[in-house]
């Protein structure tokens, strides 16, 4: 779990992008955001928190395989999760 605090205006813009563009499961406070980097696909689970904080709860790497479909691998390296969160904040929710 990675926590990142933003300035109020940046937090509000990011939060509104999450609400408009990210996937949210019913009855969950977190959002699933897909990030594509050099033919790799990642799913970052983010939860907006109070005091302008964003919490990256977990990340998955998605491998697309024609035979097996989608293979999801849980990312446990906090440096990678932090980097994915920073990229997402920098580029915005697509």
Secondary structure, DSSP 8 states (H G I E B T S, - for coil): -EEEE--HHHHHHHHHHHHHHSB--TT-S-EEEEEEETTEEEEEEEEEETTTEEEEEEEEEEEEETTTEEEEEEE--HHHHHHHHHHHHHH---
